């Protein structure tokens, strides 16, 4: 790929696309000066999304990161944010996503225990996160929420009423599963 993206005048070499979400494209990258350190560079996009409405996506990313950090959710550290280019740099959490583990019928019970621990922190703080399994990575036995999206708590979008379907291959939950 070898594309270079700048974030606040620091250059990052893009290694591969990790995924596309509602708000942007996430790339695995290395610092141009330090090719050993792997990070995620997220480029905000403004493509339409019929089921979700955004305000300022960069402000929302930073606000959500701070909110979730204050709640105590395990997630990648926010390293840098460039408001002008609409790019953020965050710590890379290496490991399998919950999505991959569900597809391979190898989701450890530990993941379900840890997501319930996260919910025990989120619900009293009146907060939901995006429980879709691509947003969670298991690294060294610890579950990380690798997205920063969060919203005000609504029961219909909590883990038990929405997310669990995708973590357990509930029929009809996703055409890929």
C-alpha positions in Angstrom: 0.0 0.0 0.0 2.8 2.4 1.0 0.5 5.4 1.2 1.7 8.1 3.7 -0.8 10.1 5.8 0.2 13.0 8.0 -1.3 13.7 11.4 -0.2 17.1 12.9 3.0 17.0 10.7 3.9 13.5 11.8 4.0 11.0 8.9 2.5 7.5 9.0 3.0 4.7 6.5 -0.2 2.8 5.8 0.3 -1.0 5.9 -3.3 -2.1 5.4 -7.0 -1.3 5.8 -8.3 -2.7 9.0 -11.9 -1.8 8.3 -14.5 0.8 7.4 -17.1 2.0 9.9 -19.9 4.5 9.9 -17.5 7.3 10.7 -14.3 6.5 8.9 -11.6 4.2 7.6 -9.1 2.6 10.0 -5.7 1.7 8.8 -2.8 -0.2 10.4 0.2 2.0 10.1 3.7 2.7 11.4 5.4 6.0 12.1 7.7 6.9 9.3 10.5 7.6 11.7 9.8 4.5 13.9 8.7 1.5 11.7 8.6 -0.8 14.8 5.7 1.0 16.4 2.3 0.0 14.9 -0.7 2.3 15.4 -4.1 2.8 13.9 -4.8 5.9 11.8 -8.4 6.6 11.4 -9.5 8.9 8.5 -12.9 10.3 9.1 -15.2 10.1 6.0 -18.5 11.9 5.2 -20.2 9.1 3.3 -24.0 8.9 4.0 -25.3 6.5 6.6 -29.0 6.0 6.4 -29.4 4.7 10.0 -27.1 7.0 11.9 -26.8 10.8 12.1 -23.6 12.5 13.0 -22.7 16.0 14.1 -19.0 16.9 14.0 -17.3 13.4 13.8 -13.9 14.5 15.1 -15.4 16.3 18.1 -17.6 13.2 18.7 -14.5 10.9 18.6 -12.6 12.9 21.1 -15.7 13.4 23.4 -16.4 9.7 23.3 -12.8 8.8 24.1 -12.8 11.0 27.1 -16.2 9.8 28.3 -15.3 6.2 28.0 -11.9 6.7 29.6 -13.7 8.4 32.5 -16.0 5.4 32.8 -13.1 3.0 32.9 -13.6 1.1 29.6 -10.5 -0.7 28.4 -9.7 0.7 24.9 -6.8 1.8 22.8 -5.1 5.0 24.0 -5.8 8.1 21.8 -2.3 9.2 20.7 -3.1 12.2 18.4 -5.9 14.0 16.7 -5.7 16.3 13.7 -8.8 18.4 13.4 -7.8 19.9 10.0 -7.2 16.6 8.2 -9.9 14.8 10.3 -7.5 12.0 11.3 -6.8 10.3 14.7 -4.0 8.1 15.7 -4.6 5.5 18.4 -2.8 2.6 19.9 -3.0 -0.7 17.9 -4.5 -3.6 19.9 -3.3 -6.8 18.2 -5.5 -9.9 18.4 -8.6 -11.6 17.1 -11.8 -9.6 17.0 -14.9 -11.1 18.7 -16.3 -11.3 15.2 -13.6 -13.6 14.0 -13.9 -15.8 17.1 -17.7 -16.0 16.8 -17.3 -17.0 13.1 -14.9 -19.8 14.1 -17.0 -20.9 17.0 -14.2 -20.2 19.5 -15.4 -17.3 21.6 -14.1 -17.8 25.1 -16.5 -17.4 28.0 -14.0 -14.9 29.3 -15.1 -12.5 26.6 -18.8 -12.7 27.7 -17.7 -12.2 31.3 -15.6 -9.1 30.4 -18.3 -7.5 28.2 -20.7 -7.9 31.2 -18.1 -6.2 33.4 -18.0 -3.3 30.8 -21.8 -3.1 30.9 -21.7 -2.9 34.7 -19.6 0.3 34.2 -21.5 1.7 31.2 -25.1 1.4 32.3 -24.8 3.4 35.6 -23.1 6.1 33.5 -26.1 6.1 31.2 -24.0 5.0 28.2 -24.1 2.5 25.4 -21.3 1.6 23.1 -21.4 -0.1 19.7 -21.6 -3.8 20.7 -21.0 -5.1 17.2 -18.3 -7.8 17.5 -15.8 -6.2 15.1 -15.3 -3.5 17.7 -13.8 -5.8 20.3 -10.4 -7.4 20.3 -9.0 -10.0 22.7 -5.4 -9.4 23.5 -3.5 -11.5 26.2 -6.8 -12.5 27.8 -8.1 -8.9 28.0 -11.1 -7.6 26.0 -10.6 -4.2 24.4 -13.3 -2.0 22.9 -11.4 -0.6 19.9 -14.0 1.9 18.7 -14.7 5.1 20.6 -18.4 5.4 19.6 -20.8 5.8 22.5 -24.3 7.1 23.0 -26.8 7.9 25.7 -28.1 4.7 27.2 -31.3 3.2 25.6 -32.4 -0.2 26.7 -33.2 -1.4 23.1 -29.5 -0.8 22.2 -27.8 -2.3 25.3 -25.8 -5.5 25.1 -28.6 -7.8 26.3 -31.1 -6.5 23.8 -29.0 -5.9 20.7 -25.3 -6.8 21.0 -25.6 -10.3 22.3 -27.3 -11.5 19.1 -24.1 -10.9 17.2 -21.9 -12.4 19.9 -23.9 -15.7 19.9 -24.8 -16.2 16.2 -28.5 -15.7 16.9 -30.3 -16.6 13.8 -31.2 -13.6 11.6 -28.8 -11.3 13.5 -26.3 -10.9 10.6 -26.3 -12.3 7.1 -22.5 -13.0 7.4 -22.9 -15.1 10.5 
